[in-house]
Amino acid sequence: MAVFEVEVDGVEHDHGLEHHDEPNQYDLSKLSPEEKWRMEHARMHAKHKGHEAMHAEMVLILIVTLVVAQLVLVQWKQRHPKSYNLVTLFQMWVVPLYFTTKLHWWRFLTTWFIFSVITAYISFRATRKPLACTTPRLVYKWFLLLYKISYATGIVGYTVVMFTLFGINLIFRISPEDAMDFGVSLLFYGLYYGVLGRDFAEMCADFMASTIGYYSASGMPTKHLSDNICAVCGQPILVDVSEEGIIENTYRLSCNHVFHEFCIRGWCIVGKKQMCPYCKEKVDLKRMFSNPWERPHVMYGQLLDWLRYLVAWQPVIIGFVQGINYVLGLE
């Protein structure tokens, strides 16, 4: 049996292994996992002996940096929300790519690539001028589908986690580790793509608002609107408001202007455009549509903000702290 001894605080610690003339040389292949853990534990104590003051300084730097970073992010969000949201969205999109590539998580990379290609195409269509008449409904359909998939994935992941906590996984002879990993992975996928899709949908809505159909920033319509023309896409309305459509229905706002269902949903996506696209009269679109991107309650909104902070800004802050420690010579 292999032996090693480590001296900590002037005391030689024997970890129950046979003594050699050169205690720093070990055949790790002959050690059990418990013996390897004991060896690493003893080495850690020996390495960090007398570094208590340095460790306290590193903890202080971490706490101060977290507080300052939080204050800076809050002020940035309040004063320049557009730039803050754009940078946060970019980091949420890119930061996981770096870590998952480094860790070779090919399943996440595959889903990320598919999501990025489709969303990039949708975003490209939403930023074109003039805006194609089919773009609003295309935007709505894609992000609604993404919302449904991410929501279902998150619910399944949460259910698996709860079943694992109650030991139901043992009925199917699945180990707790495998069941918990599967559940947490699904929960992360659902939340991550749900938040990312919601933010991209909001960005697309901002771009479409200034170029869509008959809408103009000054509030004066650029063209006269007939009674049977949709003000969003400019195409004829074939289904009466009182009729049930096969593919989509027709909606009439409180200002009496009518629209295709997918067109007006594309216009009011994420509940941002609370006005008629033609006359800009204020209308309560929330009462007409069940908007999937609205926050159902405050706790869910806080969860989304926390997830954005965790994915987008936490790695940046930790990297900044490590840079400070490196400059100061702290290890």
C-alpha positions as CSV (number, residue, x, y, z in Angstrom):
1,M,0.0,0.0,0.0
2,A,1.3,3.5,-0.9
3,V,2.2,6.0,1.9
4,F,2.5,9.8,2.1
5,E,3.2,12.2,4.9
6,V,2.5,16.0,4.9
7,E,3.7,18.4,7.4
8,V,1.2,21.1,8.5
9,D,1.8,23.6,11.3
10,G,5.0,21.8,12.2
11,V,3.2,18.5,12.7
12,E,3.7,15.6,10.5
13,H,0.5,14.0,9.4
14,D,0.5,10.4,8.5
15,H,-2.6,9.4,6.4
16,G,-2.4,5.7,7.2
17,L,-0.2,4.8,4.2
18,E,3.2,3.1,4.1
19,H,6.3,5.4,4.4
20,H,8.8,5.8,1.5
21,D,12.2,7.5,1.4
22,E,10.8,10.0,-1.0
23,P,7.4,11.0,0.3
24,N,6.6,13.3,-2.6
25,Q,6.6,10.5,-5.2
26,Y,3.4,8.5,-5.3
27,D,1.9,6.0,-7.6
28,L,-1.6,7.4,-7.9
29,S,-2.9,4.5,-9.8
30,K,-2.5,2.2,-6.7
31,L,-4.5,4.6,-4.5
32,S,-8.2,4.2,-3.8
33,P,-10.5,7.2,-4.4
34,E,-10.6,7.9,-0.6
35,E,-6.8,7.8,-0.4
36,K,-6.5,10.2,-3.3
37,W,-9.0,12.6,-1.7
38,R,-7.0,12.5,1.6
39,M,-3.8,13.2,-0.3
40,E,-5.2,16.2,-2.1
41,H,-6.8,17.4,1.1
42,A,-3.4,17.3,2.9
43,R,-1.6,18.9,0.0
44,M,-4.1,21.8,0.0
45,H,-3.5,22.4,3.7
46,A,0.2,22.4,3.2
47,K,0.0,24.7,0.2
48,H,-2.2,27.3,1.9
49,K,-0.4,27.2,5.2
50,G,0.1,30.8,6.5
51,H,-2.0,32.4,3.8
52,E,-5.0,33.3,5.9
53,A,-4.5,37.1,5.5
54,M,-4.2,36.7,1.7
55,H,-7.5,34.7,1.6
56,A,-9.3,37.3,3.7
57,E,-8.0,40.0,1.2
58,M,-9.3,38.0,-1.7
59,V,-12.7,37.5,-0.1
60,L,-12.9,41.3,0.6
61,I,-12.0,42.1,-3.1
62,L,-14.8,39.7,-4.2
63,I,-17.4,41.3,-2.0
64,V,-16.5,44.8,-2.9
65,T,-16.4,44.0,-6.6
66,L,-19.9,42.4,-6.5
67,V,-21.4,45.4,-4.7
68,V,-19.8,47.9,-7.0
69,A,-20.7,45.9,-10.1
70,Q,-24.4,45.6,-9.0
71,L,-24.6,49.4,-8.4
72,V,-23.1,50.1,-11.8
73,L,-25.4,47.7,-13.6
74,V,-28.5,49.2,-11.9
75,Q,-27.5,52.7,-12.8
76,W,-26.7,51.7,-16.4
77,K,-30.1,49.9,-16.7
78,Q,-31.9,53.0,-15.4
79,R,-30.1,55.6,-17.4
80,H,-29.5,53.7,-20.7
81,P,-31.9,50.8,-20.8
82,K,-31.5,50.2,-24.6
83,S,-27.7,49.8,-24.5
84,Y,-27.9,47.7,-21.3
85,N,-30.5,45.3,-22.8
86,L,-28.6,45.0,-26.0
87,V,-25.3,44.2,-24.3
88,T,-27.0,41.8,-21.8
89,L,-28.7,40.0,-24.7
90,F,-25.4,39.7,-26.6
91,Q,-23.7,38.3,-23.5
92,M,-26.5,35.8,-22.7
93,W,-26.2,34.6,-26.3
94,V,-22.3,34.3,-26.4
95,V,-21.1,33.6,-22.8
96,P,-22.7,30.0,-22.6
97,L,-21.1,29.3,-26.0
98,Y,-17.6,29.8,-24.6
99,F,-18.1,27.6,-21.5
100,T,-20.0,24.8,-23.3
101,T,-17.4,24.7,-26.1
102,K,-14.6,24.5,-23.5
103,L,-16.5,21.7,-21.6
104,H,-17.5,19.9,-24.9
105,W,-21.3,19.9,-24.1
106,W,-22.3,19.0,-27.7
107,R,-26.0,18.7,-27.0
108,F,-26.2,22.3,-25.8
109,L,-24.0,23.5,-28.7
110,T,-26.3,21.7,-31.2
111,T,-29.5,23.3,-29.8
112,W,-27.7,26.7,-29.5
113,F,-26.6,26.5,-33.1
114,I,-30.2,25.7,-34.4
115,F,-31.7,28.4,-32.2
116,S,-29.1,31.0,-33.4
117,V,-29.5,30.2,-37.1
118,I,-33.4,30.5,-37.1
119,T,-33.5,33.5,-34.7
120,A,-30.8,35.3,-36.8
121,Y,-32.9,34.8,-39.9
122,I,-36.1,36.0,-38.1
123,S,-34.2,39.1,-36.7
124,F,-32.8,39.8,-40.2
125,R,-36.3,39.8,-41.6
126,A,-37.6,42.0,-38.8
127,T,-34.9,44.7,-39.4
128,R,-35.4,45.1,-43.2
129,K,-36.8,48.3,-44.7
130,P,-39.3,48.3,-46.1
131,L,-40.8,45.5,-43.9
132,A,-42.3,42.6,-45.8
133,C,-46.0,42.1,-45.2
134,T,-45.5,38.5,-44.0
135,T,-42.8,39.4,-41.4
136,P,-44.9,40.3,-38.4
137,R,-46.8,37.0,-38.4
138,L,-43.5,35.1,-39.1
139,V,-42.0,36.7,-36.0
140,Y,-45.0,35.9,-33.9
141,K,-45.2,32.3,-35.0
142,W,-41.5,31.6,-34.4
143,F,-41.3,33.1,-30.9
144,L,-44.7,31.7,-29.9
145,L,-43.4,28.2,-30.9
146,L,-40.1,28.8,-29.0
147,Y,-42.1,29.9,-25.9
148,K,-44.2,26.8,-25.9
149,I,-41.2,24.5,-26.3
150,S,-39.2,26.2,-23.6
151,Y,-42.1,26.3,-21.3
152,A,-42.9,22.6,-21.7
153,T,-39.2,21.8,-21.3
154,G,-38.9,23.7,-18.1
155,I,-42.0,22.1,-16.7
156,V,-40.8,18.6,-17.5
157,G,-37.4,19.4,-16.0
158,Y,-39.0,20.8,-12.8
159,T,-41.2,17.7,-12.5
160,V,-38.2,15.4,-12.9
161,V,-36.3,17.3,-10.2
162,M,-39.3,17.0,-7.8
163,F,-39.8,13.3,-8.5
164,T,-36.1,12.7,-7.8
165,L,-36.3,14.5,-4.5
166,F,-39.2,12.2,-3.5
167,G,-37.4,9.1,-4.7
168,I,-39.8,8.3,-7.5
169,N,-36.9,7.7,-9.8
170,L,-36.0,4.5,-7.9
171,I,-39.2,2.9,-9.2
172,F,-37.8,3.1,-12.7
173,R,-34.3,2.0,-11.4
174,I,-32.7,5.4,-12.4
175,S,-29.9,6.6,-10.1
176,P,-30.6,9.9,-8.3
177,E,-27.5,11.4,-9.9
178,D,-28.7,10.7,-13.5
179,A,-32.3,11.7,-12.8
180,M,-31.2,15.0,-11.1
181,D,-28.8,15.8,-13.9
182,F,-31.5,15.2,-16.5
183,G,-34.0,17.3,-14.6
184,V,-31.7,20.2,-14.0
185,S,-30.5,20.2,-17.6
186,L,-34.1,20.4,-18.9
187,L,-34.9,23.1,-16.4
188,F,-31.9,25.2,-17.6
189,Y,-32.7,24.6,-21.2
190,G,-36.3,25.8,-20.7
191,L,-35.4,28.9,-18.7
192,Y,-32.4,29.9,-20.9
193,Y,-34.1,29.7,-24.2
194,G,-37.3,31.1,-22.8
195,V,-35.6,34.2,-21.6
196,L,-33.4,34.5,-24.6
197,G,-36.3,34.1,-27.0
198,R,-38.3,36.7,-25.1
199,D,-35.5,39.2,-25.3
200,F,-35.0,38.6,-29.0
201,A,-38.8,39.0,-29.6
202,E,-38.7,42.3,-27.8
203,M,-35.8,43.5,-30.0
204,C,-37.6,42.5,-33.1
205,A,-40.7,44.3,-32.0
206,D,-38.7,47.5,-31.5
207,F,-37.3,47.3,-35.0
208,M,-40.7,46.5,-36.6
209,A,-42.5,49.3,-34.8
210,S,-41.0,52.1,-37.0
211,T,-41.4,50.3,-40.4
212,I,-44.6,48.3,-40.1
213,G,-47.5,48.8,-42.5
214,Y,-49.3,52.1,-42.3
215,Y,-47.5,53.2,-39.1
216,S,-45.4,56.4,-39.0
217,A,-43.5,57.9,-36.1
218,S,-45.2,61.2,-36.5
219,G,-48.6,59.6,-35.9
220,M,-50.0,60.6,-39.4
221,P,-50.8,57.5,-41.6
222,T,-48.8,57.5,-44.8
223,K,-51.8,55.9,-46.8
224,H,-55.5,55.8,-46.5
225,L,-56.8,52.6,-45.0
226,S,-59.8,50.8,-46.5
227,D,-62.2,48.9,-44.3
228,N,-61.1,45.5,-45.6
229,I,-57.4,46.1,-45.5
230,C,-55.1,45.1,-42.7
231,A,-53.0,48.1,-41.5
232,V,-50.1,45.9,-40.6
233,C,-49.5,43.9,-43.8
234,G,-51.6,45.9,-46.3
235,Q,-53.3,42.7,-47.5
236,P,-57.1,42.2,-47.8
237,I,-59.0,40.7,-44.9
238,L,-60.9,37.7,-46.1
239,V,-62.5,36.5,-42.8
240,D,-65.2,38.6,-41.1
241,V,-64.7,39.6,-37.4
242,S,-67.7,37.5,-36.4
243,E,-66.5,34.4,-38.3
244,E,-64.2,31.7,-37.1
245,G,-61.2,31.4,-39.4
246,I,-59.6,28.1,-40.5
247,I,-56.0,29.4,-40.2
248,E,-56.4,32.7,-38.4
249,N,-59.1,35.0,-37.2
250,T,-59.8,38.7,-37.7
251,Y,-59.6,41.1,-34.8
252,R,-61.2,44.5,-34.4
253,L,-59.6,47.0,-31.9
254,S,-61.6,49.5,-29.9
255,C,-60.9,52.1,-32.6
256,N,-62.8,49.9,-35.1
257,H,-59.7,49.1,-37.2
258,V,-59.5,45.4,-38.2
259,F,-56.4,43.3,-38.5
260,H,-55.3,39.7,-39.3
261,E,-54.8,37.8,-36.1
262,F,-51.1,37.0,-36.6
263,C,-50.4,40.5,-37.9
264,I,-51.7,42.3,-34.8
265,R,-50.1,39.7,-32.5
266,G,-46.8,40.4,-34.3
267,W,-47.4,44.1,-33.7
268,C,-48.2,43.8,-30.0
269,I,-45.6,41.1,-29.3
270,V,-44.4,41.1,-25.7
271,G,-47.1,43.6,-24.9
272,K,-45.0,46.6,-26.0
273,K,-47.1,48.2,-28.7
274,Q,-50.3,49.2,-26.8
275,M,-51.7,51.3,-29.7
276,C,-53.4,50.9,-33.0
277,P,-50.8,50.5,-35.8
278,Y,-52.9,52.9,-38.0
279,C,-54.3,55.7,-35.9
280,K,-52.1,55.3,-32.7
281,E,-55.1,55.3,-30.5
282,K,-54.4,53.8,-27.1
283,V,-56.0,50.4,-26.9
284,D,-56.0,47.7,-24.2
285,L,-54.4,44.9,-26.2
286,K,-53.8,42.8,-23.0
287,R,-57.6,42.3,-22.6
288,M,-57.8,41.0,-26.2
289,F,-54.8,38.7,-26.3
290,S,-53.2,36.3,-23.8
291,N,-49.6,37.4,-24.4
292,P,-47.2,34.5,-23.6
293,W,-44.3,36.9,-22.9
294,E,-46.1,38.9,-20.1
295,R,-44.8,38.2,-16.6
296,P,-47.5,36.4,-14.8
297,H,-46.3,37.7,-11.4
298,V,-43.5,39.5,-9.7
299,M,-41.6,36.4,-8.6
300,Y,-41.3,35.1,-12.2
301,G,-40.0,38.5,-13.3
302,Q,-37.4,38.4,-10.6
303,L,-36.4,34.9,-11.7
304,L,-35.9,36.1,-15.2
305,D,-33.7,39.1,-14.1
306,W,-31.7,36.7,-11.8
307,L,-31.1,34.3,-14.7
308,R,-29.9,37.1,-16.9
309,Y,-27.5,38.3,-14.2
310,L,-26.3,34.8,-13.6
311,V,-25.6,33.9,-17.2
312,A,-24.6,37.3,-18.7
313,W,-22.8,39.2,-15.9
314,Q,-21.7,36.8,-13.2
315,P,-18.9,35.3,-15.4
316,V,-17.7,38.8,-16.3
317,I,-17.6,39.9,-12.7
318,I,-15.7,36.7,-11.6
319,G,-13.2,37.2,-14.4
320,F,-12.7,40.8,-13.3
321,V,-12.1,39.7,-9.7
322,Q,-9.5,37.1,-10.9
323,G,-7.8,39.8,-12.9
324,I,-7.5,42.0,-9.8
325,N,-6.1,39.1,-7.8
326,Y,-3.6,38.4,-10.6
327,V,-2.4,42.0,-10.7
328,L,-2.0,42.1,-6.9
329,G,-0.2,38.8,-6.9
330,L,-2.8,37.0,-4.9
331,E,-3.4,33.2,-5.4
